[in-house]
């Protein structure tokens, strides 16, 4: 996992340096128009696109939050204002909300699937994950984006009509697409193809993508050099490895078995709907105590076993759990949000109501939208 994320950070650095990430985002926002509402739609669409191309939430966060900071600067927003918080969180949601759109889009997806495969022998494919998760996540992304309107409240741009003009000027300043940008795009497409064809070539997709990141340093490609390693946030890799280590230690101390003994009586005979919903609630609660990566490392096998005991596919319990882990209020709960706060342009009291609304809405959408969809496609029994 650290090698996989390192490759994502290398590609994010290359995208930022060459301007490809900025070009994609600006172009996407311009296509949707110059108003705030249309800009949110544009950011959401670009977020989904980059979730497929750049399989690391933290890497996409670097790209989108940099764009959001640029917008705040271009619009001369007060960093303590609601509008500033709204713009930064728009970039944050665009980067992070699509984590569950496809399997490699989020670090926790790959980690929990690895845990379940190692402990239970149940595998997951890119295509099956996409079929199960993408339609619901599409709605989740745009629901998250429009919560930005809750964050901004009654504040408005002084001249919102200028937003489109500013975006257009920023794009013109970049000039025509460069040879290096086309190289980056080719490398990203290679990475995507590697994941899509994993079941045919038999090589682990994460390690193959790490190799794709290495391609950026190869002669003839020359997208990265030693300065790249100095620019990227290696401290995040240490944080990630530490979170994973918490899970490994928890497994050795039989924390999953202990947790299962506490959870199983609650879930036993609860029925499919209650079991799936409670797994989401459990994810929300444990996120206050552990980071998502540590939580999936420590609890993935337990939740999978509980699902099997109840006659369910392990992922029917684990995927709602991942959505629970994606709900947070305070920056310490997840490194992505902490990174957004490092901009100094987000105020906690502005964003908490929106995050609470999202958390509560998901408590309804999991049993009344996601679960019926799974029953419709036959993933979960309709009984």
Secondary structure as UniProt FT lines:
FT   HELIX           2..18
FT   HELIX           20..31
FT   HELIX           36..53
FT   HELIX           57..74
FT   TURN            75..76
FT   TURN            79..80
FT   HELIX           82..96
FT   HELIX           97..100
FT   HELIX           103..105
FT   HELIX           107..120
FT   HELIX           126..146
FT   HELIX           148..152
FT   TURN            153..154
FT   TURN            158..161
FT   HELIX           162..174
FT   HELIX           179..196
FT   HELIX           198..201
FT   HELIX           205..215
FT   TURN            216..217
FT   TURN            219..221
FT   HELIX           226..231
FT   HELIX           234..252
FT   TURN            253..254
FT   HELIX           255..267
FT   TURN            268..269
FT   HELIX           271..286
FT   TURN            287..289
FT   HELIX           292..309
FT   TURN            310..311
FT   HELIX           314..325
FT   HELIX           331..333
FT   HELIX           335..341
FT   TURN            342..343
FT   HELIX           348..365
FT   HELIX           366..370
FT   HELIX           371..376
FT   TURN            377..378
//
